[in-house]
C-alpha cells in the first residue's frame, strides 16, 4: 500500500502540532514508530486515508462509533442542532430530555450533570466523592485509565505501575500519594488496602468491565466484594462506564447487578461528538454547585450539537436486535481469529465481552494489567502492520480493543478474517 501522502501530512503536522498528533494514542510509537495513517473521511464501517486507501474500521474512534460513521440519522440531528444554534450558554429543553432518557436507561442516575469528556466526568466525580465523604484518598486498579487528570495518572495503563508512581511528568508526588493502586480481580489486595487505611478512602474507582488494558471481565464474586467493602468502610463506589455504557447493552453494564454510588459516562452517549456525564444518588450529587460546595462548570457542557447527536445514537441503539448483532459479529471474529492463530501455531488468547474483544499474543489468561503487560508486544506490532497493509484498521496498541459496529456487514467480517489468516501466516515466519 502507498502511504506517501500520510507521511507528508505527518511531517507537516509535526511543525505545528506537538508530536504530529492531538492524542498520543494516535501515534504509532507502541507499534514500532513511523508515520501514523492520516484519514480524511469515514462512512459506515470504513475509514479512507489521504492516499485513497479504504479500511474496515474496528478502532471505532476508541469506542464512541457504535452506529457507524456519518450515520444518516445522527447527521440529520446534528444539522438540525447547528441550524438552531450550536451553543446557547443557557439551559435548553434538549439537555433535560436527554438526561431523562439516560435516567430511564440507567435508574441509578438519580441526578445527572453533563460535561465535555470522559476525563472531565471522572475528574468531577472524584471531587464530588471527596466532598461527600470528607476524605482525600482514592483507590484504583492498575492499568485502568480514568482520563488524564493528575490524580488518576497513576498506574493508568502502559506506563509505570508501581504504587504511588505517576505515569506522567508534571504529576506531583504529593498527588500520587493520594492514590492507592492494586491489581484488578484481586480481592485479597483490596481487603488489605482497606485494612491499612480504613478511614481514608473517598472512593473506589473501577471499570466494571475493563477496556483500558484490553477487554478484561471481573472474576466471579469480584464486583460483589468491591461493593461489600465499599459499604463496610463507608467509601463510595464509582463506576467508570465511559467506554462500557451503551456498548454492551442499552444502559450501563451493571455486571452481576452490583450498584454503584456514582457513575461516569462518555463516548457513545455523544454519538461521535464530545460529551461526558456523571451522576448517581441524589444525596451525593447535591454536593455539586449550585446546590452544594463542590464546584464544577463548563462553557460547552450540554451543547445542543452533542446532545442531539447523543439522542439520535440512542434512537438507533434502541432498535430490536442491535446488541445481538454486535455480539454475533464479535463472536464470528473471535472464532475466526482463534482458528487462524491455531492453524499457524501463534500463541494467543482472546478476551471478548459482547461486541468488543482484545487479541493478546500469549498463551496465558489475561485477568489483570500485569497479565496484559506480559503479552508479546512485538508480535502485536507485526500483526497490526500486517492488518493495515490488508486494509483493516485496528488501534495501534496491544492494550486496546476491537469494536464492532452496526455498520459492519457479514462481508466485512469475512474479508477481515481473510486478512487475519494471511497476517497470521506472516507471523508464523517470524517465530
N, C-alpha and C positions, 0 to 999 in steps of 0.2 A: 504493500500500500504506500501511497505517496502522502507524506506528512509535511511537505515543504512549506506550505502556507502556515500551518500550525507553528512550525519552528520560527518563521519570520514574525508572526504575531507575538509569540512568546518573547522574542528578543526585543521587540518594540515595547511590549508591556513592561519589561524589566527596567526600562528607562524612566517609567513614571509610577508604576505600581510595585511596592516592595516585594521582591521575590517573583514578580510577574503574576502573582495570584492574590485574590482577595480573601482566600482562606487556605491555610497550609494543607488541608486535606485534599485540595485540588492539585497540588504539586505531585510529581512522580518520584519524590525523594524516597518514599518507602518501597518503591519497586525498581530501584537502581538509578534513579535520576533521569535526566533528559527533559525534553520539552513536553509538557502535557498537551493533549489534543485540545485545540480550540474549536468549540462548537459555535455555530451561528444561528441554528434554529432547531426546533423539535416539534414533532407532531405524532400523536398517538403513542405507539410503543418505540418510536425511533428518534435518534439524535442524528444531526447532519453537521459535519465539520466544514471548516473553511476550504478544505481541499476537495469537497464534493463527495466525501465518503459517507455512507449511511451505516448506522449501528443499531442493533437491537439493544435496548436500554434496560439494564437491571440495576443501575445506580439509583434511578428514580429520585435524583437530587438529594440523595441520602435519606429518602423516606417520604417526603411530602407528596410526591406524584403517585397517587394511587389510582386515579381515574384516567391516566394517560395525559400526554402533553397536549396543550391547546384544545382541551376538551370543549366542544361547542357550547354546552350549557353554561359552563364556568365562564368562558369568554364572553358570552352574551350578558351575563350578570355583571361582570366587571365593566363592560362597556356602559351598561346602564348606570352603574355607580359613578363612573367617571363623568358621564354626561350631566349628572346632578350635583357634581362637586366631590372631588376625591378626598378632601379634608375640610371639615367644618369647624373643628375646635369647640364643639358643643355636644351635648347629648343628642343622639339620634334614635329614632324608633328601631332601626335595624340592629343596633347592638343589643338592645333589650330582647328583641325577638330571637336573636342568635343565642343569647345567654339562656333564654327559656328552652330552646331546643337542646342545648348542651345539658342542661339540668334534667330534662326528660330522659336523655340517654344515659346520664350519669347522676343518679339521685343524690350521691354523696356531695355533689357540688351545691350545697345549700346557699352559698353566696359565691359570686364569681367576680374577678377583675381581669379585663383584657389588657395585655401588654403587647410588645412588638417582636418578641423572640422567645425561644425556649430558655436561653441564657437568662434573659430578664425575668422570666417566670420563676426560675429556680432561685435566682438572687433574691427576689421579692419574698418568696415563700419561706426562705430561711430567716429573713428578717422578721416575718410575722411569727414564726415559731419561737424565735428568741424573745420577741416582745411578750408573747403569751405566757411563756414559761419562766421568764426572768433568768434564763441560763444562756451560756455563750457557746459551749462546745457542740459540735455535730459529729455524728458517726456516719461514715460512708463505707462503701465496699470497693476494694482495689479494682482498678480498671474501669469503673463506672464513671462515665463523663457526664457531668451535670452543667455544662456550659463553661465559659471562660472567665467567670468572676473569680477573684483572687481566692476566696475561701474554698472553692471546690476544685482548684487546680492542684490537688494533692493526690498522688496515685490515681490519676484520672485517665489513664489509657496506656499508650505505648511508651510513656516516659518513666522516670523513676517510680518505683512502687514501694519504697521503704516508708515506714511510719513517720509521718511528720516531715517528709522531704517534698518541697514544692516541685511541681513538674515544669514550672516556668520561671525564668528570671523575672525579677520585678515583684515576686510574691514574697513579702517579708516573712521571716521566720516566726515572728510573733503571731501572724495569721495562721501559718501552718500549725502552730502549737494548739490552735483551737479545733483541729481536725484529728480524729482517730479513724484510721483505716484498717479494715480487717478483710479477710478473704470472703468472697461470695460463697454461699452454700455451706458456711462453717458455723454451726450453732454453738459449738464449744467456744470459739473465739468471741462470738457475740456475748455469751454469758460472762466470759472472763472480763471483757471490756467494761461491762456494766458493774460487775463486782468490784472492780478497781475504782470506778467513778460513778457511784450510784446516784449522785445528785447533780451531775454536771452537764448532762446532755439535754440540749433543747429539742433535738430531733434526730431521727434515723432517716437518712436519705437512701432510697432503694429503687432500682428498676425492677418491677415485678417479673418481667421477662427482660433479661439483659439484651441490649442492642449495641453496646458500645465497646465490647471486646469480642464481637461476634454474637450470634444468637445463642444465648445460654438460658435454659429454663431452671426454675427453682427445684431443688430436690424435694421429694415428698416430706411435708412437715416443716420445711424451712420458713416459709412465709408465716405460717401459724405461730412458729416460735418467735419470729420477729415481732408479730403483733402482741403476743403474750408478754414479752419482755418490755416492750414499749409501754404497755398498760401498767405493768408492775412498777416500773420506775417513773411513771408519770411523765414520759417522754412522748413527743408527738411523732407519729409515723407519717412520713411524707413519701408519696409515690411520684417518681419521675416518669410520667407517661408521655413525654414529649415525642418519643418515637412510637410508642405502642398504642396510644389511644386512637381508636378507629382503624388501626392497621389490621387487627385480627378478628374483630367483631364490632358491631355498631355500639360504640361506647368505650369504656375503659376495659383493660384486661381483667382486673379483679380476679386473679388466679385464686382458686380454692375459696372464693367468696370472702377473702380477708379484706377488711375495710380499713382504708387509711383515714387519717385525720385531715390531711391536706393533700393536694394533688396539683401537679404542674402539667400543662398541655402545650402542644405546639404543632409544628409541621403540618400534618394532614388537615387540621381544622382551619388552615388558611387557604386550602385549595390551590396551593402553589404561590401564594403571596405571603409576605412577612406577617407573622402573628405569634402570639403566645397568650396563655391564660393561666391563672391559678385560682384555686378556690378550695372550699371544704366546709367544715362545720361552721354554722353561723356565729357561735360564740367566739370562735377563734378568729374568724375573718373580721369581726367587728373591732379588732385591733388596728385595722387599716384605716388611714385617714380618708375621708374627713370624719369618720366616727371615732377613730382611736388614734393612739400616739405613733403608730408605725407609718412613717411617711413613704409614699410611692406615687409617682406621677409619670405621665408620658404624653408628649405632644401628639404623636401619631397613634396612640392607643385607641382601638376601636374604630379606626378609619373605615369609611364605607366600602372602599375597594376590597380590603381584606375580608371584611365582614360578609359582603355579598359573595365573594369567591368561596368562603368557608361554607356558607349556607347552600350554595349550589353544589359543592362537593358532597355535603351530607345528603342532598336530594338524590344524588347518584348512588351513594353507598346504601341508602335505604331500599333500593330496588331488590326484589327477591333473587336469591341465588348468587349475589355478588361475592360474598365471602367464601362460599363453596367453590366458586370458580377460581378465586385466587389460591386457595389451598390445593385444589386439584392440579393447577399448573405447577405450583412449587413441588408437589409430590412427584409429578412426572419428571421434573428436572432433577430432583434428588435421586430418584431411581435410576435415571439415565446416567447421571454423573457417577454414581456408585458403580454401575455396570462397566463403564469405560475405564475408571480408575482401577477396578479389579482386573479387568482384561489386561491392562498394561503394568500390573503389579506396582501401582503407585500408592504408597501409604496415605491413608486419608480417613477422615471422619467428618460426617455432615450433621450439623445441629439444625433442625428445622422446627419452626413453630408456625402453624398456619401458613400464610403466604410469604414467609420470609425464611431464609436459611443462610448458613455460613459453611463454606467448604474449607476445612482445615487440612493442611498437609502434615499428617502424623497419624499414627495408628492408636493413640491413646484417647480416652474420652476427654472432652473439654467441659469442665464443670466450674472452673474458676479462671481468674485472669492469668495466674501463673501457668495453668494448663495451656492457655492460648499463646502465651509468650513462648512456650516450649515447642510450638509447632514450627514447621520449616518455612521461613520467610523467603528463602531463595527459590524454593520450588514454586511458592505462590507467585513471586515476581515473574518467573519464566512463564507460568500459566497465564498470568494477566496479560503479558505482551502477546503470547500466542493467540489468546482470545481476541485481543484488539485487532490483530492482523486479520482475523477471521470475522470482523465486523460485529463483535459483541462487546459492549461497554460494561465494565464492572468497576467497582470502587477500587482505587489504587492502594489498597491496604489489606493485609491479611486479617485485620480485626473487624472488617465491615461485613455487611450482609448483602445478599441478593434480594431484591424486592420484585415480586410480580405485580402487575397492574391489570386493571380491567381491559386495557387496550391490547394486551398481548393475545395473539392468536395461537391456535394449535400449530400452524405452520411456523410461527416464530419459535415455539418450543422445539419443534423438530429440527429447525435449522440451527438452533443453539446447541442441541445435543450432538449434531453432526460436527460442529466446531469443537465441542468438548472432546469428542473422540479423537479428532486429529491433534488437538493440543496435548492430550494425554499420551498419544503416540510420540510426540516430540519430547515430552518429559521423560519417557522411558529411555530415550537415548542419552539423557543427562545423568541417569543414576545407575 
